[in-house]
Amino acid sequence: MNAEMAVRPLTAKDRFRFACHKGLSCFTACCANLQLVLTPYDIIRLKNRLGLTSEEFLEKYTTTSSDKSYGFPVISLKMNSDTKKTCPFVSPDGCTVYEDRPGACRSYPLGRAASKVREKERSDEFFFIIREPHCLGFNESKEWIIEDWIADQGLDEYNRMNDFFMDIVTGPHIKRLKHLSLSQMKMFSMGCYNIDEFKKFVFQSSFLNRFEVDPDQARRIQTDDVELMRFATQWLRFALFGEQTFSLRPRQPA
């Protein structure tokens, strides 16, 4: 679908007018023929919502392509095979996974650009409005302050978690990586997208014998996928870029 973006960058204090509801004739029209890239946090929320393992979700609901610059795997939501190529989670009444819908869906029609500075708690960010010709929501009278829209749509947690991922694929260290090797690509895919397989890698291999991991953290990542995702991003910074985010355990005397 064609979309027009507002040229002027917006701040969290700027306003826009928009509302989406079932009374609009365009309701769910934006839920079809999408190139919807999923982030690791999107996948965690969706696979847990559906009661699936990461591998089951990836196989049933996604397609994979490659980033042209570095070869990073890119995971997109697989559309249905009907003529409209509808989202697998849309119904006449709206989204069937609404509480756990992807960040891009809950953000719409707001776009966000962020540059993560690792020493800062939050990203430097600005916003823009995406206007699609079919969307009648912009004709509604409801006015939003951008920061209120972010809170209303539950975007704070999504943005915070997605920044961990974006730090891997767009951070300053990426310039040191010419292209992913096959082993690096497998590690990236597992650490980002197949979080259940990554958990096996941590707990069913020699990982905990080789690396220093705080016992409290080990307990958290065993039961909390979000904590495990944070842990995985630290591991990828170590495995891909050689950053000192992990320490080897001292060798035991023979």
N, C-alpha and C positions, 0 to 999 in steps of 0.2 A: 504494500500500500504506500502511496505517495504521502509524504509528510513534510510540512513546512516548520522550521524551527525559528523561534524568535531570535533575532540577530543580537539584541542587547543582552549581555549577561545579567542575571538577576541575583539579588541577595536573598537571604532568608527573611528579610523584612518586606520584600516586595509583595505585591498583590496580583492575583489573577482571578478571572471569573470562570467557574466550571462546575457542573454537576452531572452525574451519571445515574440513571435510574431506569427501571423497567418501562416507564411511560414513554421513553424516547423511541422513535422508530428505528434508530441506529443501535439500539441496545444489543450488545454482544457482537456487533459488526467488526469491532477491533480484535475479536478473539478468533481470527481465522487467517490463514495464509501468512503466518508469522515466521520471521527468522529470529526466534526468541532464544538467545544464549542464556544458559543456566549457569549460575555460580555454584561453588561448592555448598554454600549455605542454603541456596534454593533447593539443591538436591537433598540435603539432610532434612529440611522441613517437609518436602514432598514425600520422600520415601518413608519417613516415620509416620506421616499422616496416612499413607496407604498401607502401612504395615508390611512393607517390602524390605528386602535387603538392598544395599546399594547396587549390587550386581543385577538383581531382578529389575529394579527400577530403570537402570541404564539400558538394559536389553529391551525392555518393553516400551519405554517412553522417550528414548533419545536417539539422536544421530550424532556422529563424530566427524569433525573436519580438523584441519590443521591451520594454525596461525602461520601466515606466509612469511613473517619475519624470522621467527625462531623455531617453528615447528611445534609449539605448544598445542596439545589437543584442545579443541574447542567443542564443548557439549551443547547441543541445541535440543529444544523440545520437539519431538516428532509430531507433526500434524496428522490428523486422520486422513484416510484415503478418499474421502468424499469429494465432490466437485468443488466445494468451497474451501477444502483443506482446513477444517475447523480444528480448534484446540481439543485435545482428548478430554479436557476437564470442563468444557462449557456445556450448558444445558439451556433450554428456553428460559429458565428462571435465573440464569446467571452462572457464576463460577461454582463448581461443586467442591472445590478445595479452597474457598475464599480466604479462610483464616490462615492458610499456609501457601497462598499464591506467591509466585516468584516476585522478586523485588521490582523488576521492570514493569510488571502488571500493576502492582500497588502504587508505583510512582506515577504512572501515566495520568495526566498528560505532562507531567513534570520530568524533565531530564536533568541529570546531575553530572558535573565534571569535577573530579577531585584529583589533587596531587598530594600523595601521602608523604609527609616528612616524618621519618621514623621517630625522631626525638619528641615530636608533638603528640599530644593525646588525640587530637582530631586532625582531619585532613583540611588542607586549604581547598575550598570548594566554591563553585558558583552553579547557578541553575539556569534552565532555559525551558520554554514552553514548546511542546510538539503539537502542531496543528495538522490534523488529517482532514481532508476535504469532506469525508462522510460524517464526521463527528458533530453532533448537534449539541453536545454538552456545553460548548462555549456560548451558546445562545441563552443559557439559563442565568438566572439572576444571582445565584449563590456566589459570594465573593470569599476568597481565601487569602490569608497571609501565608506565604510559603512555609514558614516554620510551623504553622498550625496544620497545614496539609500533611506535612511530614509526620507530625505527632498523630493525627487522626488516622493515617494509613499504616501506622506501625512501622515506619521506615527507619527509625533511629537504629534499631537492632540490625536490620538488614544492611544499612550503610556501614555500620561499625564492623560487622563481620566481613562484608565484601571488601573493605579496605585492607584486611589482612591478605586476602587473595590478590588484590590489585598490586599490593606491595611486591608480590612475587613476580608478576608478569609485566609490570610497567615501572618498577623501581629503578633507581640509578645503577644498581649492580647488573642490570640486564645487559648492559653494554659489554660486560666481560664474557658473556655467553654467546659464542658464535652460532651454534646450532645444537639442538638436543641430540645426544647419542640415543641409541635404542634403549639402553639401560636407564638413562635419565628420563626418557619419555615415559617408560613404564613406572618409574618412581613418581614422576609428576602426576600421572593419571591416578595412581593409587592414592597418593597423599591428598589430592584435591577432590577426586570424584568418587572413588571407591573406598569410603571411610571404613567400612566393615573389613575389607581386606587389609587396610592399613593397621587396624586394631590387631589382626592376626599377626601381622609383621612385627608389631611391638611386643606382643605377649606370648607368641608361640615360636619365636626365634631366639637367637642369642642376644637380641637388642638390649635388654635390661641388664645383661651381664657385661656388656661392652661399654654402655654409656651410663653416666651419672643421671639418675632421674629421682627427684624427690618422692618419697613414698606416698605423701599426701596427693601429689599430682598424679602419680600412677593410679591411685584409687579413683580419682576423679575421671581420668580419661577412660577408665574401664567401663564406666556407667553413663557418661555424658558425651554425646556426639559433638556438641558444640565445643567443649573443652578439648576433645580429641582433635577437632579441626584446627584449633589454635596451636596445639602441639604439633600437628602435621605441617603447618606453615613454618614453624621454627625448624623442623627437620629438613624441609625443602631448602631453606636458606643455608643450612649446613651442607646438605648433599649436593646442591646445584652450584652454590656460589662460594663454598668454603668459609662461610661466616662462622664465628665461634659461638654458635647458639647452643652447642652441646659439648660436654667434656667427656673424654674417655675415662673409664675407671682405671685405677692403677693396676698394673699386672700383679697377679698373685704369685708369690714365690713357688717354685716347683717343689 
